[in-house]
Amino acid sequence: MQYALYYYDSCPFCQRVLMAMQSLNVNVEKRNVMKNPEFRQQQIDATKRTTVPCLLIKDGDHEEWMFESGDIVRYLKSVA
């Protein structure tokens, strides 16, 4: 499984996920949508949304996009 978190620094909900990630043993690529417009466009193309945080869960060719900081934290804890 591969994980990527779409976020930006000043978002308090993103900070909630980033803080939780510090104590978890899960490799999550961080994709700052404000610093890299390509990341923002990837998210828009796949989900039609710009809402962050957004976790991309990739398993081979299958992709799942998860929104909501609480759901993301719970999910990451479950796979840690």
mmCIF file of the N, C-alpha and C atoms, coordinates in Angstrom:
data_MODEL
# 
_entry.id   MODEL 
# 
loop_
_atom_site.group_PDB 
_atom_site.id 
_atom_site.type_symbol 
_atom_site.label_atom_id 
_atom_site.label_alt_id 
_atom_site.label_comp_id 
_atom_site.label_asym_id 
_atom_site.label_entity_id 
_atom_site.label_seq_id 
_atom_site.pdbx_PDB_ins_code 
_atom_site.Cartn_x 
_atom_site.Cartn_y 
_atom_site.Cartn_z 
_atom_site.occupancy 
_atom_site.B_iso_or_equiv 
_atom_site.pdbx_formal_charge 
_atom_site.auth_seq_id 
_atom_site.auth_comp_id 
_atom_site.auth_asym_id 
_atom_site.auth_atom_id 
_atom_site.pdbx_PDB_model_num 
ATOM 1   N N  . MET A 1 1  ? 0.833   -1.181 0.000   1.00 0.00 ? 1  MET A N  1 
ATOM 2   C CA . MET A 1 1  ? 0.000   0.000  0.000   1.00 0.00 ? 1  MET A CA 1 
ATOM 3   C C  . MET A 1 1  ? 0.875   1.240  0.000   1.00 0.00 ? 1  MET A C  1 
ATOM 4   N N  . GLN A 1 2  ? 0.439   2.225  -0.734  1.00 0.00 ? 2  GLN A N  1 
ATOM 5   C CA . GLN A 1 2  ? 1.120   3.518  -0.761  1.00 0.00 ? 2  GLN A CA 1 
ATOM 6   C C  . GLN A 1 2  ? 0.130   4.577  -0.305  1.00 0.00 ? 2  GLN A C  1 
ATOM 7   N N  . TYR A 1 3  ? 0.658   5.543  0.446   1.00 0.00 ? 3  TYR A N  1 
ATOM 8   C CA . TYR A 1 3  ? -0.181  6.599  0.983   1.00 0.00 ? 3  TYR A CA 1 
ATOM 9   C C  . TYR A 1 3  ? 0.413   7.955  0.648   1.00 0.00 ? 3  TYR A C  1 
ATOM 10  N N  . ALA A 1 4  ? -0.469  8.928  0.350   1.00 0.00 ? 4  ALA A N  1 
ATOM 11  C CA . ALA A 1 4  ? -0.046  10.306 0.124   1.00 0.00 ? 4  ALA A CA 1 
ATOM 12  C C  . ALA A 1 4  ? -1.090  11.218 0.750   1.00 0.00 ? 4  ALA A C  1 
ATOM 13  N N  . LEU A 1 5  ? -0.610  12.180 1.548   1.00 0.00 ? 5  LEU A N  1 
ATOM 14  C CA . LEU A 1 5  ? -1.492  13.137 2.185   1.00 0.00 ? 5  LEU A CA 1 
ATOM 15  C C  . LEU A 1 5  ? -1.420  14.456 1.441   1.00 0.00 ? 5  LEU A C  1 
ATOM 16  N N  . TYR A 1 6  ? -2.556  14.898 0.938   1.00 0.00 ? 6  TYR A N  1 
ATOM 17  C CA . TYR A 1 6  ? -2.670  16.204 0.293   1.00 0.00 ? 6  TYR A CA 1 
ATOM 18  C C  . TYR A 1 6  ? -3.086  17.186 1.384   1.00 0.00 ? 6  TYR A C  1 
ATOM 19  N N  . TYR A 1 7  ? -2.319  18.254 1.552   1.00 0.00 ? 7  TYR A N  1 
ATOM 20  C CA . TYR A 1 7  ? -2.505  19.150 2.689   1.00 0.00 ? 7  TYR A CA 1 
ATOM 21  C C  . TYR A 1 7  ? -1.905  20.517 2.376   1.00 0.00 ? 7  TYR A C  1 
ATOM 22  N N  . TYR A 1 8  ? -2.091  21.464 3.306   1.00 0.00 ? 8  TYR A N  1 
ATOM 23  C CA . TYR A 1 8  ? -1.290  22.682 3.329   1.00 0.00 ? 8  TYR A CA 1 
ATOM 24  C C  . TYR A 1 8  ? -1.074  23.085 4.784   1.00 0.00 ? 8  TYR A C  1 
ATOM 25  N N  . ASP A 1 9  ? 0.007   23.803 5.020   1.00 0.00 ? 9  ASP A N  1 
ATOM 26  C CA . ASP A 1 9  ? 0.491   24.050 6.378   1.00 0.00 ? 9  ASP A CA 1 
ATOM 27  C C  . ASP A 1 9  ? -0.473  24.810 7.282   1.00 0.00 ? 9  ASP A C  1 
ATOM 28  N N  . SER A 1 10 ? -1.201  25.788 6.771   1.00 0.00 ? 10 SER A N  1 
ATOM 29  C CA . SER A 1 10 ? -2.029  26.622 7.646   1.00 0.00 ? 10 SER A CA 1 
ATOM 30  C C  . SER A 1 10 ? -3.418  26.037 7.920   1.00 0.00 ? 10 SER A C  1 
ATOM 31  N N  . CYS A 1 11 ? -3.694  24.873 7.410   1.00 0.00 ? 11 CYS A N  1 
ATOM 32  C CA . CYS A 1 11 ? -4.984  24.214 7.633   1.00 0.00 ? 11 CYS A CA 1 
ATOM 33  C C  . CYS A 1 11 ? -4.968  23.482 8.984   1.00 0.00 ? 11 CYS A C  1 
ATOM 34  N N  . PRO A 1 12 ? -5.833  23.871 9.937   1.00 0.00 ? 12 PRO A N  1 
ATOM 35  C CA . PRO A 1 12 ? -5.819  23.213 11.252  1.00 0.00 ? 12 PRO A CA 1 
ATOM 36  C C  . PRO A 1 12 ? -6.191  21.730 11.184  1.00 0.00 ? 12 PRO A C  1 
ATOM 37  N N  . PHE A 1 13 ? -7.043  21.351 10.263  1.00 0.00 ? 13 PHE A N  1 
ATOM 38  C CA . PHE A 1 13 ? -7.420  19.938 10.137  1.00 0.00 ? 13 PHE A CA 1 
ATOM 39  C C  . PHE A 1 13 ? -6.258  19.120 9.583   1.00 0.00 ? 13 PHE A C  1 
ATOM 40  N N  . CYS A 1 14 ? -5.477  19.734 8.696   1.00 0.00 ? 14 CYS A N  1 
ATOM 41  C CA . CYS A 1 14 ? -4.269  19.086 8.183   1.00 0.00 ? 14 CYS A CA 1 
ATOM 42  C C  . CYS A 1 14 ? -3.259  18.915 9.311   1.00 0.00 ? 14 CYS A C  1 
ATOM 43  N N  . GLN A 1 15 ? -3.134  19.936 10.155  1.00 0.00 ? 15 GLN A N  1 
ATOM 44  C CA . GLN A 1 15 ? -2.197  19.858 11.274  1.00 0.00 ? 15 GLN A CA 1 
ATOM 45  C C  . GLN A 1 15 ? -2.573  18.721 12.222  1.00 0.00 ? 15 GLN A C  1 
ATOM 46  N N  . ARG A 1 16 ? -3.848  18.491 12.396  1.00 0.00 ? 16 ARG A N  1 
ATOM 47  C CA . ARG A 1 16 ? -4.308  17.377 13.234  1.00 0.00 ? 16 ARG A CA 1 
ATOM 48  C C  . ARG A 1 16 ? -3.774  16.042 12.692  1.00 0.00 ? 16 ARG A C  1 
ATOM 49  N N  . VAL A 1 17 ? -3.872  15.862 11.387  1.00 0.00 ? 17 VAL A N  1 
ATOM 50  C CA . VAL A 1 17 ? -3.390  14.625 10.762  1.00 0.00 ? 17 VAL A CA 1 
ATOM 51  C C  . VAL A 1 17 ? -1.863  14.552 10.835  1.00 0.00 ? 17 VAL A C  1 
ATOM 52  N N  . LEU A 1 18 ? -1.194  15.655 10.539  1.00 0.00 ? 18 LEU A N  1 
ATOM 53  C CA . LEU A 1 18 ? 0.271   15.669 10.568  1.00 0.00 ? 18 LEU A CA 1 
ATOM 54  C C  . LEU A 1 18 ? 0.800   15.356 11.964  1.00 0.00 ? 18 LEU A C  1 
ATOM 55  N N  . MET A 1 19 ? 0.153   15.887 13.001  1.00 0.00 ? 19 MET A N  1 
ATOM 56  C CA . MET A 1 19 ? 0.576   15.605 14.384  1.00 0.00 ? 19 MET A CA 1 
ATOM 57  C C  . MET A 1 19 ? 0.413   14.118 14.699  1.00 0.00 ? 19 MET A C  1 
ATOM 58  N N  . ALA A 1 20 ? -0.698  13.551 14.299  1.00 0.00 ? 20 ALA A N  1 
ATOM 59  C CA . ALA A 1 20 ? -0.942  12.131 14.550  1.00 0.00 ? 20 ALA A CA 1 
ATOM 60  C C  . ALA A 1 20 ? 0.066   11.263 13.811  1.00 0.00 ? 20 ALA A C  1 
ATOM 61  N N  . MET A 1 21 ? 0.437   11.680 12.611  1.00 0.00 ? 21 MET A N  1 
ATOM 62  C CA . MET A 1 21 ? 1.376   10.890 11.800  1.00 0.00 ? 21 MET A CA 1 
ATOM 63  C C  . MET A 1 21 ? 2.744   10.781 12.466  1.00 0.00 ? 21 MET A C  1 
ATOM 64  N N  . GLN A 1 22 ? 3.112   11.758 13.276  1.00 0.00 ? 22 GLN A N  1 
ATOM 65  C CA . GLN A 1 22 ? 4.428   11.747 13.920  1.00 0.00 ? 22 GLN A CA 1 
ATOM 66  C C  . GLN A 1 22 ? 4.607   10.543 14.833  1.00 0.00 ? 22 GLN A C  1 
ATOM 67  N N  . SER A 1 23 ? 3.524   10.054 15.422  1.00 0.00 ? 23 SER A N  1 
ATOM 68  C CA . SER A 1 23 ? 3.641   8.934  16.355  1.00 0.00 ? 23 SER A CA 1 
ATOM 69  C C  . SER A 1 23 ? 3.284   7.591  15.721  1.00 0.00 ? 23 SER A C  1 
ATOM 70  N N  . LEU A 1 24 ? 2.995   7.592  14.441  1.00 0.00 ? 24 LEU A N  1 
ATOM 71  C CA . LEU A 1 24 ? 2.610   6.353  13.763  1.00 0.00 ? 24 LEU A CA 1 
ATOM 72  C C  . LEU A 1 24 ? 3.730   5.865  12.860  1.00 0.00 ? 24 LEU A C  1 
ATOM 73  N N  . ASN A 1 25 ? 3.842   4.571  12.762  1.00 0.00 ? 25 ASN A N  1 
ATOM 74  C CA . ASN A 1 25 ? 4.865   3.970  11.912  1.00 0.00 ? 25 ASN A CA 1 
ATOM 75  C C  . ASN A 1 25 ? 4.256   3.626  10.550  1.00 0.00 ? 25 ASN A C  1 
ATOM 76  N N  . VAL A 1 26 ? 3.806   4.674  9.844   1.00 0.00 ? 26 VAL A N  1 
ATOM 77  C CA . VAL A 1 26 ? 3.218   4.507  8.519   1.00 0.00 ? 26 VAL A CA 1 
ATOM 78  C C  . VAL A 1 26 ? 3.920   5.486  7.589   1.00 0.00 ? 26 VAL A C  1 
ATOM 79  N N  . ASN A 1 27 ? 4.392   4.985  6.465   1.00 0.00 ? 27 ASN A N  1 
ATOM 80  C CA . ASN A 1 27 ? 5.080   5.836  5.503   1.00 0.00 ? 27 ASN A CA 1 
ATOM 81  C C  . ASN A 1 27 ? 4.037   6.545  4.629   1.00 0.00 ? 27 ASN A C  1 
ATOM 82  N N  . VAL A 1 28 ? 3.908   7.848  4.849   1.00 0.00 ? 28 VAL A N  1 
ATOM 83  C CA . VAL A 1 28 ? 2.935   8.659  4.110   1.00 0.00 ? 28 VAL A CA 1 
ATOM 84  C C  . VAL A 1 28 ? 3.685   9.793  3.420   1.00 0.00 ? 28 VAL A C  1 
ATOM 85  N N  . GLU A 1 29 ? 3.594   9.838  2.114   1.00 0.00 ? 29 GLU A N  1 
ATOM 86  C CA . GLU A 1 29 ? 4.192   10.945 1.364   1.00 0.00 ? 29 GLU A CA 1 
ATOM 87  C C  . GLU A 1 29 ? 3.349   12.194 1.595   1.00 0.00 ? 29 GLU A C  1 
ATOM 88  N N  . LYS A 1 30 ? 3.995   13.300 1.894   1.00 0.00 ? 30 LYS A N  1 
ATOM 89  C CA . LYS A 1 30 ? 3.277   14.561 2.112   1.00 0.00 ? 30 LYS A CA 1 
ATOM 90  C C  . LYS A 1 30 ? 3.299   15.379 0.829   1.00 0.00 ? 30 LYS A C  1 
ATOM 91  N N  . ARG A 1 31 ? 2.112   15.795 0.377   1.00 0.00 ? 31 ARG A N  1 
ATOM 92  C CA . ARG A 1 31 ? 1.976   16.559 -0.861  1.00 0.00 ? 31 ARG A CA 1 
ATOM 93  C C  . ARG A 1 31 ? 1.279   17.886 -0.559  1.00 0.00 ? 31 ARG A C  1 
ATOM 94  N N  . ASN A 1 32 ? 2.081   18.929 -0.423  1.00 0.00 ? 32 ASN A N  1 
ATOM 95  C CA . ASN A 1 32 ? 1.573   20.256 -0.089  1.00 0.00 ? 32 ASN A CA 1 
ATOM 96  C C  . ASN A 1 32 ? 0.969   20.896 -1.344  1.00 0.00 ? 32 ASN A C  1 
ATOM 97  N N  . VAL A 1 33 ? -0.340  21.080 -1.320  1.00 0.00 ? 33 VAL A N  1 
ATOM 98  C CA . VAL A 1 33 ? -1.040  21.585 -2.502  1.00 0.00 ? 33 VAL A CA 1 
ATOM 99  C C  . VAL A 1 33 ? -0.832  23.077 -2.735  1.00 0.00 ? 33 VAL A C  1 
ATOM 100 N N  . MET A 1 34 ? -0.363  23.794 -1.730  1.00 0.00 ? 34 MET A N  1 
ATOM 101 C CA . MET A 1 34 ? -0.100  25.224 -1.900  1.00 0.00 ? 34 MET A CA 1 
ATOM 102 C C  . MET A 1 34 ? 1.292   25.470 -2.484  1.00 0.00 ? 34 MET A C  1 
ATOM 103 N N  . LYS A 1 35 ? 2.218   24.589 -2.177  1.00 0.00 ? 35 LYS A N  1 
ATOM 104 C CA . LYS A 1 35 ? 3.587   24.741 -2.681  1.00 0.00 ? 35 LYS A CA 1 
ATOM 105 C C  . LYS A 1 35 ? 3.781   24.096 -4.040  1.00 0.00 ? 35 LYS A C  1 
ATOM 106 N N  . ASN A 1 36 ? 2.928   23.133 -4.382  1.00 0.00 ? 36 ASN A N  1 
ATOM 107 C CA . ASN A 1 36 ? 3.065   22.425 -5.652  1.00 0.00 ? 36 ASN A CA 1 
ATOM 108 C C  . ASN A 1 36 ? 1.698   22.325 -6.336  1.00 0.00 ? 36 ASN A C  1 
ATOM 109 N N  . PRO A 1 37 ? 1.455   23.182 -7.329  1.00 0.00 ? 37 PRO A N  1 
ATOM 110 C CA . PRO A 1 37 ? 0.154   23.169 -8.007  1.00 0.00 ? 37 PRO A CA 1 
ATOM 111 C C  . PRO A 1 37 ? -0.164  21.844 -8.704  1.00 0.00 ? 37 PRO A C  1 
ATOM 112 N N  . GLU A 1 38 ? 0.852   21.068 -9.035  1.00 0.00 ? 38 GLU A N  1 
ATOM 113 C CA . GLU A 1 38 ? 0.603   19.760 -9.655  1.00 0.00 ? 38 GLU A CA 1 
ATOM 114 C C  . GLU A 1 38 ? -0.152  18.843 -8.695  1.00 0.00 ? 38 GLU A C  1 
ATOM 115 N N  . PHE A 1 39 ? 0.199   18.894 -7.413  1.00 0.00 ? 39 PHE A N  1 
ATOM 116 C CA . PHE A 1 39 ? -0.503  18.072 -6.426  1.00 0.00 ? 39 PHE A CA 1 
ATOM 117 C C  . PHE A 1 39 ? -1.970  18.482 -6.332  1.00 0.00 ? 39 PHE A C  1 
ATOM 118 N N  . ARG A 1 40 ? -2.216  19.780 -6.314  1.00 0.00 ? 40 ARG A N  1 
ATOM 119 C CA . ARG A 1 40 ? -3.594  20.279 -6.259  1.00 0.00 ? 40 ARG A CA 1 
ATOM 120 C C  . ARG A 1 40 ? -4.377  19.787 -7.477  1.00 0.00 ? 40 ARG A C  1 
ATOM 121 N N  . GLN A 1 41 ? -3.769  19.846 -8.638  1.00 0.00 ? 41 GLN A N  1 
ATOM 122 C CA . GLN A 1 41 ? -4.445  19.421 -9.859  1.00 0.00 ? 41 GLN A CA 1 
ATOM 123 C C  . GLN A 1 41 ? -4.693  17.917 -9.863  1.00 0.00 ? 41 GLN A C  1 
ATOM 124 N N  . GLN A 1 42 ? -3.751  17.129 -9.342  1.00 0.00 ? 42 GLN A N  1 
ATOM 125 C CA . GLN A 1 42 ? -3.952  15.680 -9.240  1.00 0.00 ? 42 GLN A CA 1 
ATOM 126 C C  . GLN A 1 42 ? -5.200  15.380 -8.418  1.00 0.00 ? 42 GLN A C  1 
ATOM 127 N N  . GLN A 1 43 ? -5.327  16.068 -7.297  1.00 0.00 ? 43 GLN A N  1 
ATOM 128 C CA . GLN A 1 43 ? -6.474  15.845 -6.416  1.00 0.00 ? 43 GLN A CA 1 
ATOM 129 C C  . GLN A 1 43 ? -7.778  16.263 -7.110  1.00 0.00 ? 43 GLN A C  1 
ATOM 130 N N  . ILE A 1 44 ? -7.775  17.401 -7.771  1.00 0.00 ? 44 ILE A N  1 
ATOM 131 C CA . ILE A 1 44 ? -8.971  17.872 -8.475  1.00 0.00 ? 44 ILE A CA 1 
ATOM 132 C C  . ILE A 1 44 ? -9.366  16.895 -9.583  1.00 0.00 ? 44 ILE A C  1 
ATOM 133 N N  . ASP A 1 45 ? -8.390  16.456 -10.346 1.00 0.00 ? 45 ASP A N  1 
ATOM 134 C CA . ASP A 1 45 ? -8.673  15.521 -11.450 1.00 0.00 ? 45 ASP A CA 1 
ATOM 135 C C  . ASP A 1 45 ? -9.287  14.222 -10.931 1.00 0.00 ? 45 ASP A C  1 
ATOM 136 N N  . ALA A 1 46 ? -8.799  13.746 -9.791  1.00 0.00 ? 46 ALA A N  1 
ATOM 137 C CA . ALA A 1 46 ? -9.261  12.455 -9.271  1.00 0.00 ? 46 ALA A CA 1 
ATOM 138 C C  . ALA A 1 46 ? -10.558 12.555 -8.483  1.00 0.00 ? 46 ALA A C  1 
ATOM 139 N N  . THR A 1 47 ? -10.761 13.670 -7.762  1.00 0.00 ? 47 THR A N  1 
ATOM 140 C CA . THR A 1 47 ? -11.901 13.748 -6.839  1.00 0.00 ? 47 THR A CA 1 
ATOM 141 C C  . THR A 1 47 ? -12.898 14.852 -7.163  1.00 0.00 ? 47 THR A C  1 
ATOM 142 N N  . LYS A 1 48 ? -12.507 15.777 -8.027  1.00 0.00 ? 48 LYS A N  1 
ATOM 143 C CA . LYS A 1 48 ? -13.324 16.961 -8.335  1.00 0.00 ? 48 LYS A CA 1 
ATOM 144 C C  . LYS A 1 48 ? -13.477 17.873 -7.116  1.00 0.00 ? 48 LYS A C  1 
ATOM 145 N N  . ARG A 1 49 ? -12.596 17.708 -6.123  1.00 0.00 ? 49 ARG A N  1 
ATOM 146 C CA . ARG A 1 49 ? -12.645 18.503 -4.896  1.00 0.00 ? 49 ARG A CA 1 
ATOM 147 C C  . ARG A 1 49 ? -11.261 19.071 -4.585  1.00 0.00 ? 49 ARG A C  1 
ATOM 148 N N  . THR A 1 50 ? -11.255 20.176 -3.834  1.00 0.00 ? 50 THR A N  1 
ATOM 149 C CA . THR A 1 50 ? -9.996  20.775 -3.388  1.00 0.00 ? 50 THR A CA 1 
ATOM 150 C C  . THR A 1 50 ? -9.839  20.673 -1.872  1.00 0.00 ? 50 THR A C  1 
ATOM 151 N N  . THR A 1 51 ? -10.770 20.011 -1.218  1.00 0.00 ? 51 THR A N  1 
ATOM 152 C CA . THR A 1 51 ? -10.778 19.909 0.238   1.00 0.00 ? 51 THR A CA 1 
ATOM 153 C C  . THR A 1 51 ? -9.552  19.161 0.742   1.00 0.00 ? 51 THR A C  1 
ATOM 154 N N  . VAL A 1 52 ? -8.906  19.724 1.759   1.00 0.00 ? 52 VAL A N  1 
ATOM 155 C CA . VAL A 1 52 ? -7.810  19.056 2.445   1.00 0.00 ? 52 VAL A CA 1 
ATOM 156 C C  . VAL A 1 52 ? -8.133  19.010 3.931   1.00 0.00 ? 52 VAL A C  1 
ATOM 157 N N  . PRO A 1 53 ? -7.580  18.059 4.669   1.00 0.00 ? 53 PRO A N  1 
ATOM 158 C CA . PRO A 1 53 ? -6.675  17.026 4.207   1.00 0.00 ? 53 PRO A CA 1 
ATOM 159 C C  . PRO A 1 53 ? -7.402  15.959 3.392   1.00 0.00 ? 53 PRO A C  1 
ATOM 160 N N  . CYS A 1 54 ? -6.622  15.327 2.557   1.00 0.00 ? 54 CYS A N  1 
ATOM 161 C CA . CYS A 1 54 ? -7.136  14.252 1.726   1.00 0.00 ? 54 CYS A CA 1 
ATOM 162 C C  . CYS A 1 54 ? -6.041  13.190 1.625   1.00 0.00 ? 54 CYS A C  1 
ATOM 163 N N  . LEU A 1 55 ? -6.390  11.970 1.974   1.00 0.00 ? 55 LEU A N  1 
ATOM 164 C CA . LEU A 1 55 ? -5.424  10.873 1.935   1.00 0.00 ? 55 LEU A CA 1 
ATOM 165 C C  . LEU A 1 55 ? -5.687  10.013 0.709   1.00 0.00 ? 55 LEU A C  1 
ATOM 166 N N  . LEU A 1 56 ? -4.658  9.845  -0.095  1.00 0.00 ? 56 LEU A N  1 
ATOM 167 C CA . LEU A 1 56 ? -4.712  8.921  -1.224  1.00 0.00 ? 56 LEU A CA 1 
ATOM 168 C C  . LEU A 1 56 ? -4.188  7.576  -0.746  1.00 0.00 ? 56 LEU A C  1 
ATOM 169 N N  . ILE A 1 57 ? -5.002  6.560  -0.915  1.00 0.00 ? 57 ILE A N  1 
ATOM 170 C CA . ILE A 1 57 ? -4.634  5.192  -0.559  1.00 0.00 ? 57 ILE A CA 1 
ATOM 171 C C  . ILE A 1 57 ? -4.539  4.428  -1.870  1.00 0.00 ? 57 ILE A C  1 
ATOM 172 N N  . LYS A 1 58 ? -3.355  3.957  -2.177  1.00 0.00 ? 58 LYS A N  1 
ATOM 173 C CA . LYS A 1 58 ? -3.130  3.299  -3.462  1.00 0.00 ? 58 LYS A CA 1 
ATOM 174 C C  . LYS A 1 58 ? -2.685  1.860  -3.224  1.00 0.00 ? 58 LYS A C  1 
ATOM 175 N N  . ASP A 1 59 ? -3.380  0.945  -3.847  1.00 0.00 ? 59 ASP A N  1 
ATOM 176 C CA . ASP A 1 59 ? -3.068  -0.484 -3.764  1.00 0.00 ? 59 ASP A CA 1 
ATOM 177 C C  . ASP A 1 59 ? -3.014  -1.000 -5.195  1.00 0.00 ? 59 ASP A C  1 
ATOM 178 N N  . GLY A 1 60 ? -1.806  -1.016 -5.753  1.00 0.00 ? 60 GLY A N  1 
ATOM 179 C CA . GLY A 1 60 ? -1.659  -1.391 -7.152  1.00 0.00 ? 60 GLY A CA 1 
ATOM 180 C C  . GLY A 1 60 ? -2.329  -0.354 -8.031  1.00 0.00 ? 60 GLY A C  1 
ATOM 181 N N  . ASP A 1 61 ? -3.302  -0.797 -8.840  1.00 0.00 ? 61 ASP A N  1 
ATOM 182 C CA . ASP A 1 61 ? -4.026  0.109  -9.724  1.00 0.00 ? 61 ASP A CA 1 
ATOM 183 C C  . ASP A 1 61 ? -5.258  0.728  -9.060  1.00 0.00 ? 61 ASP A C  1 
ATOM 184 N N  . HIS A 1 62 ? -5.616  0.229  -7.884  1.00 0.00 ? 62 HIS A N  1 
ATOM 185 C CA . HIS A 1 62 ? -6.808  0.735  -7.184  1.00 0.00 ? 62 HIS A CA 1 
ATOM 186 C C  . HIS A 1 62 ? -6.440  1.950  -6.332  1.00 0.00 ? 62 HIS A C  1 
ATOM 187 N N  . GLU A 1 63 ? -7.225  3.030  -6.459  1.00 0.00 ? 63 GLU A N  1 
ATOM 188 C CA . GLU A 1 63 ? -7.031  4.232  -5.670  1.00 0.00 ? 63 GLU A CA 1 
ATOM 189 C C  . GLU A 1 63 ? -8.287  4.543  -4.878  1.00 0.00 ? 63 GLU A C  1 
ATOM 190 N N  . GLU A 1 64 ? -8.094  4.939  -3.634  1.00 0.00 ? 64 GLU A N  1 
ATOM 191 C CA . GLU A 1 64 ? -9.190  5.416  -2.795  1.00 0.00 ? 64 GLU A CA 1 
ATOM 192 C C  . GLU A 1 64 ? -8.763  6.746  -2.204  1.00 0.00 ? 64 GLU A C  1 
ATOM 193 N N  . TRP A 1 65 ? -9.655  7.705  -2.183  1.00 0.00 ? 65 TRP A N  1 
ATOM 194 C CA . TRP A 1 65 ? -9.383  9.044  -1.653  1.00 0.00 ? 65 TRP A CA 1 
ATOM 195 C C  . TRP A 1 65 ? -10.237 9.236  -0.413  1.00 0.00 ? 65 TRP A C  1 
ATOM 196 N N  . MET A 1 66 ? -9.592  9.575  0.695   1.00 0.00 ? 66 MET A N  1 
ATOM 197 C CA . MET A 1 66 ? -10.290 9.730  1.965   1.00 0.00 ? 66 MET A CA 1 
ATOM 198 C C  . MET A 1 66 ? -10.181 11.175 2.448   1.00 0.00 ? 66 MET A C  1 
ATOM 199 N N  . PHE A 1 67 ? -11.323 11.763 2.776   1.00 0.00 ? 67 PHE A N  1 
ATOM 200 C CA . PHE A 1 67 ? -11.385 13.112 3.325   1.00 0.00 ? 67 PHE A CA 1 
ATOM 201 C C  . PHE A 1 67 ? -11.720 13.014 4.815   1.00 0.00 ? 67 PHE A C  1 
ATOM 202 N N  . GLU A 1 68 ? -11.721 14.132 5.495   1.00 0.00 ? 68 GLU A N  1 
ATOM 203 C CA . GLU A 1 68 ? -12.057 14.255 6.915   1.00 0.00 ? 68 GLU A CA 1 
ATOM 204 C C  . GLU A 1 68 ? -10.884 13.811 7.795   1.00 0.00 ? 68 GLU A C  1 
ATOM 205 N N  . SER A 1 69 ? -10.369 14.755 8.555   1.00 0.00 ? 69 SER A N  1 
ATOM 206 C CA . SER A 1 69 ? -9.176  14.508 9.373   1.00 0.00 ? 69 SER A CA 1 
ATOM 207 C C  . SER A 1 69 ? -9.375  13.368 10.369  1.00 0.00 ? 69 SER A C  1 
ATOM 208 N N  . GLY A 1 70 ? -10.533 13.310 11.017  1.00 0.00 ? 70 GLY A N  1 
ATOM 209 C CA . GLY A 1 70 ? -10.783 12.237 11.978  1.00 0.00 ? 70 GLY A CA 1 
ATOM 210 C C  . GLY A 1 70 ? -10.765 10.866 11.330  1.00 0.00 ? 70 GLY A C  1 
ATOM 211 N N  . ASP A 1 71 ? -11.363 10.751 10.162  1.00 0.00 ? 71 ASP A N  1 
ATOM 212 C CA . ASP A 1 71 ? -11.372 9.481  9.431   1.00 0.00 ? 71 ASP A CA 1 
ATOM 213 C C  . ASP A 1 71 ? -9.951  9.091  9.014   1.00 0.00 ? 71 ASP A C  1 
ATOM 214 N N  . ILE A 1 72 ? -9.177  10.079 8.569   1.00 0.00 ? 72 ILE A N  1 
ATOM 215 C CA . ILE A 1 72 ? -7.800  9.806  8.137   1.00 0.00 ? 72 ILE A CA 1 
ATOM 216 C C  . ILE A 1 72 ? -6.957  9.331  9.313   1.00 0.00 ? 72 ILE A C  1 
ATOM 217 N N  . VAL A 1 73 ? -7.070  10.011 10.455  1.00 0.00 ? 73 VAL A N  1 
ATOM 218 C CA . VAL A 1 73 ? -6.292  9.614  11.637  1.00 0.00 ? 73 VAL A CA 1 
ATOM 219 C C  . VAL A 1 73 ? -6.681  8.201  12.071  1.00 0.00 ? 73 VAL A C  1 
ATOM 220 N N  . ARG A 1 74 ? -7.984  7.918  12.130  1.00 0.00 ? 74 ARG A N  1 
ATOM 221 C CA . ARG A 1 74 ? -8.427  6.570  12.520  1.00 0.00 ? 74 ARG A CA 1 
ATOM 222 C C  . ARG A 1 74 ? -7.898  5.513  11.553  1.00 0.00 ? 74 ARG A C  1 
ATOM 223 N N  . TYR A 1 75 ? -7.963  5.808  10.280  1.00 0.00 ? 75 TYR A N  1 
ATOM 224 C CA . TYR A 1 75 ? -7.478  4.849  9.286   1.00 0.00 ? 75 TYR A CA 1 
ATOM 225 C C  . TYR A 1 75 ? -5.980  4.591  9.449   1.00 0.00 ? 75 TYR A C  1 
ATOM 226 N N  . LEU A 1 76 ? -5.196  5.656  9.574   1.00 0.00 ? 76 LEU A N  1 
ATOM 227 C CA . LEU A 1 76 ? -3.741  5.493  9.713   1.00 0.00 ? 76 LEU A CA 1 
ATOM 228 C C  . LEU A 1 76 ? -3.389  4.734  10.983  1.00 0.00 ? 76 LEU A C  1 
ATOM 229 N N  . LYS A 1 77 ? -4.111  4.984  12.046  1.00 0.00 ? 77 LYS A N  1 
ATOM 230 C CA . LYS A 1 77 ? -3.874  4.219  13.289  1.00 0.00 ? 77 LYS A CA 1 
ATOM 231 C C  . LYS A 1 77 ? -4.177  2.744  13.082  1.00 0.00 ? 77 LYS A C  1 
ATOM 232 N N  . SER A 1 78 ? -5.169  2.445  12.280  1.00 0.00 ? 78 SER A N  1 
ATOM 233 C CA . SER A 1 78 ? -5.562  1.044  12.063  1.00 0.00 ? 78 SER A CA 1 
ATOM 234 C C  . SER A 1 78 ? -4.546  0.271  11.220  1.00 0.00 ? 78 SER A C  1 
ATOM 235 N N  . VAL A 1 79 ? -3.768  0.982  10.404  1.00 0.00 ? 79 VAL A N  1 
ATOM 236 C CA . VAL A 1 79 ? -2.780  0.297  9.551   1.00 0.00 ? 79 VAL A CA 1 
ATOM 237 C C  . VAL A 1 79 ? -1.361  0.415  10.102  1.00 0.00 ? 79 VAL A C  1 
ATOM 238 N N  . ALA A 1 80 ? -1.207  1.160  11.197  1.00 0.00 ? 80 ALA A N  1 
ATOM 239 C CA . ALA A 1 80 ? 0.133   1.359  11.785  1.00 0.00 ? 80 ALA A CA 1 
ATOM 240 C C  . ALA A 1 80 ? 0.621   0.100  12.458  1.00 0.00 ? 80 ALA A C  1 
# 
